[in-house]
Amino acid sequence: MRLDKYLKVSRLIKRRTVANEACDAGRIFVNGKQARASYDVKVGDIIEIKLGQTPLSAKVTGVSEVVRKENAQELYEIISGREIE
């Protein structure tokens, strides 16, 4: 799954266009390297998001095309940073 779509489906970022712009601006890193929106997300990847005051690091625990809002947090595990509500 593309990185921008994963960020939206997992609700780490609310809109896919915002996720795409963040990737283009160099604010999203996967496994320590700057990532493009087209990066193919895999289970075990570490995603770092540097938006706002507190950077967020999350480990990908699942990849799914469609997820209900209540189950979105099952796709990742927060390593450090802010908690997602």
C-alpha positions in Angstrom: 0.0 0.0 0.0 1.2 3.5 -0.8 2.5 5.5 2.2 0.1 8.4 1.7 -2.8 6.0 1.6 -1.6 4.1 4.7 -1.2 7.3 6.7 -4.8 8.2 5.8 -6.3 4.7 6.4 -4.5 4.3 9.7 -5.6 7.9 10.6 -2.1 8.9 11.6 -2.8 11.9 9.2 -6.5 12.8 8.5 -6.4 13.5 4.8 -4.5 11.8 2.0 -3.6 15.1 0.4 -2.1 16.3 3.6 -0.1 13.1 3.8 1.0 13.5 0.2 2.1 17.1 0.9 4.0 16.1 4.1 5.9 13.5 2.0 6.8 16.0 -0.6 8.0 18.5 2.1 10.3 15.8 3.5 8.5 15.5 6.8 7.9 11.7 6.6 10.6 9.2 7.2 10.5 5.4 6.9 13.2 3.4 8.6 15.3 6.5 9.0 15.1 7.6 5.3 13.1 10.3 3.8 10.1 8.7 2.1 8.0 9.6 -1.0 4.2 9.2 -1.0 4.6 6.2 -3.4 6.7 4.2 -0.9 5.3 0.7 -0.4 4.5 0.3 3.3 5.3 -3.1 4.8 4.7 -4.7 8.3 7.6 -3.8 10.5 8.4 -0.4 9.0 9.1 2.4 11.4 7.3 5.6 10.3 8.4 9.0 11.7 6.1 12.0 11.2 7.6 15.4 11.9 4.5 17.7 11.9 3.6 20.1 14.6 5.4 20.4 18.0 6.0 16.7 18.8 7.4 14.3 16.3 5.7 10.9 16.2 7.2 7.5 15.6 5.1 4.4 14.9 5.8 0.8 14.0 3.6 -0.7 11.2 1.8 -3.8 12.7 -0.7 -4.3 9.8 -1.6 -3.2 6.4 -5.3 -3.1 5.2 -7.1 -1.3 2.4 -10.2 -0.6 4.5 -10.4 -0.2 8.2 -13.2 1.1 10.5 -12.3 4.1 12.6 -12.5 2.1 15.8 -9.9 -0.5 14.5 -7.5 2.0 12.8 -5.1 1.9 15.8 -4.6 -1.8 15.3 -2.5 -1.0 12.2 0.4 0.6 14.1 2.1 0.8 17.5 3.2 4.1 18.9 6.9 4.1 19.7 7.3 7.7 20.8 5.5 11.0 20.5 1.9 12.0 20.8 -1.0 9.7 21.3 -3.6 9.5 18.5 -7.3 10.0 19.6 
